[in-house]
Amino acid sequence: MPAPAAHLKLPADLVACHECDLLQTEPALLPGQTARCVRCDAFLARNPPDSLDRTLALTLTALVLYVIANVNPLVGLDMQGRVVAVTLFEAVQVLWRDGMMPVAALVFGTAILFPLLELMMILLVLVPLRLGRVTPRMAPFFRLVRSLKPWGMVEVFLLGMLVSLVKLSHLATVILGTAFWATAALILALTFAGRAFDTRLLWQTPLPDEAEDARVTSR
Amino acid sequence: MSRRALTAREAGLLSCHVCGQLARPPVDGAHNLRCPRCRAPMHLRKPASVSTTWALLIASIVMFLPANLLPVMTTTSLLGSQQDTIMSGVVFLWQSGSWPLAAVVFFASVMVPLLKIIALVYLTLSVQRRSTQNLLQRTRLYRLVEFVGRWSMLDIYVITMLVALVSFRGLATIEAGPGAIAFGAVVVLTMFAAMSFDPRLIWDPLAGRSADPHTAHHD
């Protein structure tokens, strides 16, 4: 493994814990192993086997499932012969029309937009890496992945949908749609993709020229 | 490395929150530092962490009241019209026999936001008092707050699906109420509050107590 920090004259395996700032040596990890902070037990790094290929495969799977989950009806309701079925986007539209714009925007962001953006950004970062074309330009996309991650809430959405269906089961007959099952599968794909992703892959190739300056640069 | 626990700050190093790169800040103490490897903005600690967290916490406490007192939805059916708050929704689930679900919703919608606010107030206060007690427990508490926070979105999704599905004109309709906006605001504000809190501040008072003269000189 090329040592990205070698030109800093700091040991390449020296890391600072993100949660308690303790300097420590990151142990060499066997495939499947995880390193944790010696002081506060925070996650430091993981070495998932075959990370790049698995993450790419799972992210592409997630993208396909995402499309299925968003174009098909999630659930339908049969009330005395009258049937209502909605896709996720239609549900957001109903909220918007009812004057609940902030709530509609929140649902649109956390259940539709941010999960999609996260998937796209992961692909934007990993596809060039897989093809062996590493540029420093992909770093901002990765930063976006990191800041979007907490706001994608597909799994919370699925549980919310289950709760609403239980509430409605007294009123009407509930019909689970294709998108419901696709969303459940999407959560699995996202979870496994997240576990397979070794973010250290991105930084193992030293960047050209400007990184020669060992010090932090000011803008 | 060192006999005594040494943090990046004490060693005069900054660590990049995106790629983990360690770097020495320039001696002139310039601002707007960027990571030499991934170009992300670099800070010794999250900027204005304590005051930002306080501001967001106070805002979430203010929004917490309308979120729980105002109706989150109005159900209109042949039997008349009924307004529900977050808590009456839980009571309905409990009375209709789905008590495991009632417990889940009560936990996600009532307990999580409340405990999250209390935990963050405690963490911020203890950091301001430069407490050196329960360092590990407080770090774990912070991790828990970050992990469970997203699950409070549950009720927002429940409301979305109910409003979208129950739109049988003449038979039954459900509309979202103003409480839903306040509740969404609490979830978003507490998530931002947790993100603005820097868990490294929990461990920083240890540096001042050590016999080591290398105490922090940046801020």
Contacts between the chains, C-beta under 8 A, distances in Angstrom:
chain1	res1	chain2	res2	distance
A	4	B	21	7.0
A	4	B	37	6.0
A	5	B	21	6.4
A	5	B	22	6.4
A	5	B	37	8.0
A	8	B	22	6.8
A	8	B	23	6.8
A	8	B	24	7.6
A	10	B	13	7.7
A	10	B	22	5.7
A	14	B	1	7.4
A	14	B	22	6.3
A	15	B	15	7.5
A	15	B	20	5.9
A	15	B	22	7.2
A	16	B	7	7.1
A	16	B	8	3.7
A	16	B	13	6.8
A	16	B	15	3.8
A	16	B	20	7.7
A	16	B	22	6.1
A	18	B	15	7.2
A	18	B	17	6.5
A	18	B	20	7.6
A	18	B	200	7.7
A	19	B	139	5.9
A	19	B	142	7.7
A	19	B	143	7.7
A	19	B	199	4.5
A	19	B	200	6.6
A	20	B	7	7.5
A	20	B	135	7.8
A	20	B	139	6.5
A	20	B	199	7.0
A	20	B	200	6.0
A	20	B	202	7.2
A	20	B	203	4.2
A	21	B	7	4.1
A	21	B	8	5.2
A	21	B	9	5.7
A	21	B	15	7.4
A	21	B	200	4.4
A	21	B	203	6.1
A	21	B	204	7.5
A	22	B	5	5.8
A	22	B	6	7.5
A	22	B	7	5.6
A	22	B	8	7.9
A	22	B	203	7.5
A	23	B	1	6.6
A	23	B	2	7.4
A	23	B	6	5.2
A	23	B	7	6.3
A	23	B	8	5.5
A	23	B	11	5.9
A	23	B	13	7.4
A	24	B	1	7.0
A	25	B	1	6.2
A	39	B	5	6.4
A	39	B	203	7.7
A	40	B	135	7.6
A	40	B	136	6.2
A	40	B	139	4.7
A	40	B	203	7.3
A	41	B	136	7.6
A	41	B	139	8.0
A	41	B	140	8.0
A	42	B	139	7.4
A	42	B	143	7.7
A	74	B	161	7.6
A	75	B	161	7.2
A	75	B	165	6.7
A	77	B	165	4.7
A	77	B	166	7.2
A	79	B	168	5.3
A	79	B	171	6.2
A	79	B	172	7.2
A	80	B	171	7.2
A	82	B	168	5.7
A	82	B	171	7.4
A	84	B	165	5.8
A	84	B	166	7.9
A	84	B	167	6.2
A	84	B	168	6.9
A	86	B	161	8.0
A	86	B	164	4.6
A	86	B	165	6.3
A	90	B	164	6.5
A	91	B	160	5.2
A	91	B	161	6.2
A	91	B	163	7.5
A	91	B	164	3.5
A	91	B	165	7.9
A	92	B	160	7.1
A	94	B	163	5.8
A	94	B	164	4.5
A	94	B	167	6.9
A	95	B	160	5.8
A	95	B	163	6.0
A	95	B	164	7.3
A	95	B	176	6.2
A	98	B	163	6.6
A	98	B	175	5.6
A	98	B	176	6.0
A	100	B	163	7.8
A	100	B	176	4.5
A	100	B	180	6.4
A	100	B	181	6.8
A	102	B	181	5.0
A	102	B	184	6.2
A	102	B	185	7.5
A	103	B	156	6.3
A	103	B	159	7.3
A	103	B	160	7.3
A	103	B	176	6.2
A	103	B	180	5.1
A	103	B	181	5.8
A	103	B	184	5.3
A	106	B	153	7.9
A	106	B	156	6.3
A	106	B	184	4.9
A	106	B	188	6.9
A	107	B	156	6.4
A	107	B	157	6.8
A	107	B	160	5.1
A	110	B	153	6.4
A	111	B	157	7.1
A	136	B	38	7.5
A	136	B	39	6.9
A	139	B	18	7.5
A	139	B	19	7.6
A	139	B	38	4.1
A	139	B	39	5.7
A	139	B	40	7.1
A	140	B	39	7.5
A	142	B	18	7.0
A	142	B	38	7.4
A	143	B	18	5.4
A	143	B	38	7.4
A	143	B	40	5.7
A	146	B	18	6.3
A	150	B	146	7.9
A	150	B	150	6.6
A	150	B	191	6.6
A	150	B	195	7.1
A	151	B	191	7.9
A	153	B	150	5.4
A	153	B	153	5.3
A	156	B	150	5.7
A	156	B	151	5.7
A	156	B	153	4.9
A	156	B	154	5.7
A	156	B	157	6.6
A	157	B	153	7.7
A	157	B	157	4.9
A	159	B	104	7.4
A	159	B	151	7.8
A	159	B	154	6.0
A	159	B	157	7.7
A	160	B	153	7.4
A	160	B	154	4.9
A	160	B	155	7.3
A	160	B	156	7.3
A	160	B	157	2.7
A	160	B	158	4.7
A	160	B	160	7.5
A	160	B	161	6.7
A	161	B	157	6.5
A	161	B	158	8.0
A	161	B	161	5.4
A	162	B	101	7.9
A	163	B	93	7.8
A	163	B	101	5.8
A	163	B	104	7.2
A	163	B	105	6.0
A	163	B	154	6.8
A	163	B	158	4.9
A	164	B	157	7.5
A	164	B	158	4.6
A	164	B	161	3.9
A	164	B	162	5.0
A	164	B	165	7.2
A	165	B	161	7.7
A	166	B	93	7.4
A	166	B	98	5.3
A	166	B	101	5.4
A	167	B	89	8.0
A	167	B	92	7.4
A	167	B	93	6.9
A	167	B	96	8.0
A	167	B	158	7.3
A	167	B	162	6.6
A	168	B	162	7.1
A	168	B	165	6.5
A	168	B	166	7.0
A	170	B	96	6.4
A	171	B	166	7.2
A	171	B	172	6.7
A	199	B	19	7.8
A	200	B	20	7.9
A	202	B	19	7.0
A	202	B	38	7.9
A	203	B	19	4.8
A	203	B	20	7.4
A	203	B	21	7.2
A	203	B	37	6.0
A	203	B	38	6.9
A	207	B	37	6.4
A	210	B	36	7.7
A	211	B	36	5.4
A	211	B	37	6.0
A	213	B	36	6.4
A	214	B	23	7.5
A	214	B	24	7.4
A	214	B	36	6.9
A	215	B	23	6.6
A	215	B	24	5.7
A	215	B	25	7.7
A	215	B	26	5.7
A	215	B	36	7.0
A	216	B	14	6.4
A	216	B	23	4.5
A	216	B	24	6.9
A	216	B	25	5.5
A	216	B	26	6.5
A	216	B	33	4.5
A	216	B	34	6.7
A	216	B	35	7.1
A	216	B	36	6.0
A	216	B	42	5.8
A	217	B	33	7.5
A	217	B	34	5.6
A	217	B	36	6.3
A	218	B	26	6.6
A	218	B	30	3.9
A	218	B	31	6.9
A	218	B	32	5.5
A	218	B	33	5.8
A	218	B	34	7.3
A	219	B	32	4.4
A	219	B	34	6.0
